[in-house]
């Protein structure tokens, strides 16, 4: 079962092809090859702010899905 890398919740929804949304912490994720490739915070105006620097190390740019 998939978990949010930010809050560890299972409350995820699919919002597009290769895109997931966490209903608990309002984070949107982009997936590639069953791995999270980007993480964004959804702002009140609907814009996205990248959180990649918080979730990815410089050497490894992937977070694997459970």
NUSEVEX-554454 format. One line per field, with one value per residue (C-alpha): chain; x, y, z; residue in three letters; residue number from 1. Coordinates in steps of 0.25 Angstrom, whole numbers, plus 5000, padded with zeros to 4 digits. Example, Ala and Ser with C-alpha at 12.3 -4.5 7.8 and 13.67 -1.06 7.14 Angstrom:
<pts>
kette = [A | A]
px = [5049 | 5055]
py = [4982 | 4996]
pz = [5031 | 5029]
rest = [ala | ser]
nr = [1 | 2]
</pts>
This chain:
<pts>
kette = [A | A | A | A | A | A | A | A | A | A | A | A | A | A | A | A | A | A | A | A | A | A | A | A | A | A | A | A | A | A | A | A | A | A | A | A | A | A | A | A | A | A | A | A | A | A | A | A | A | A | A | A | A | A | A | A | A | A | A | A | A | A | A | A | A | A]
px = [5000 | 5005 | 5009 | 5012 | 5026 | 5023 | 5013 | 5013 | 4998 | 4991 | 4980 | 4985 | 4977 | 4981 | 4980 | 4986 | 4995 | 5006 | 5001 | 4997 | 4991 | 4991 | 4978 | 4985 | 4996 | 4993 | 5005 | 5005 | 5015 | 5019 | 5023 | 5032 | 5034 | 5028 | 5036 | 5033 | 5041 | 5036 | 5029 | 5021 | 5013 | 5000 | 4998 | 4984 | 4984 | 4986 | 5001 | 5011 | 5024 | 5035 | 5039 | 5049 | 5061 | 5054 | 5052 | 5063 | 5078 | 5087 | 5093 | 5079 | 5067 | 5057 | 5048 | 5042 | 5028 | 5024]
py = [5000 | 5014 | 5024 | 5039 | 5042 | 5054 | 5049 | 5034 | 5034 | 5024 | 5035 | 5037 | 5039 | 5039 | 5053 | 5050 | 5041 | 5038 | 5048 | 5045 | 5055 | 5053 | 5058 | 5059 | 5068 | 5074 | 5069 | 5065 | 5055 | 5051 | 5036 | 5030 | 5015 | 5012 | 5023 | 5036 | 5046 | 5060 | 5065 | 5078 | 5086 | 5091 | 5105 | 5112 | 5118 | 5105 | 5107 | 5097 | 5099 | 5088 | 5080 | 5072 | 5078 | 5072 | 5058 | 5055 | 5054 | 5060 | 5046 | 5039 | 5046 | 5035 | 5031 | 5017 | 5014 | 5002]
pz = [5000 | 4996 | 5007 | 5007 | 5008 | 5016 | 5027 | 5025 | 5022 | 5013 | 5009 | 4995 | 4982 | 4968 | 4961 | 4948 | 4940 | 4949 | 4960 | 4974 | 4985 | 5000 | 5006 | 5020 | 5017 | 5004 | 4996 | 4982 | 4976 | 4962 | 4960 | 4950 | 4949 | 4962 | 4969 | 4974 | 4965 | 4970 | 4983 | 4983 | 4993 | 4988 | 4992 | 4995 | 4981 | 4974 | 4971 | 4974 | 4982 | 4981 | 4993 | 4986 | 4994 | 5006 | 5001 | 4992 | 4994 | 4984 | 4980 | 4980 | 4973 | 4976 | 4987 | 4985 | 4987 | 4996]
rest = [unk | unk | unk | unk | unk | unk | unk | unk | unk | unk | unk | unk | unk | unk | unk | unk | unk | unk | unk | unk | unk | unk | unk | unk | unk | unk | unk | unk | unk | unk | unk | unk | unk | unk | unk | unk | unk | unk | unk | unk | unk | unk | unk | unk | unk | unk | unk | unk | unk | unk | unk | unk | unk | unk | unk | unk | unk | unk | unk | unk | unk | unk | unk | unk | unk | unk]
nr = [1 | 2 | 3 | 4 | 5 | 6 | 7 | 8 | 9 | 10 | 11 | 12 | 13 | 14 | 15 | 16 | 17 | 18 | 19 | 20 | 21 | 22 | 23 | 24 | 25 | 26 | 27 | 28 | 29 | 30 | 31 | 32 | 33 | 34 | 35 | 36 | 37 | 38 | 39 | 40 | 41 | 42 | 43 | 44 | 45 | 46 | 47 | 48 | 49 | 50 | 51 | 52 | 53 | 54 | 55 | 56 | 57 | 58 | 59 | 60 | 61 | 62 | 63 | 64 | 65 | 66]
</pts>
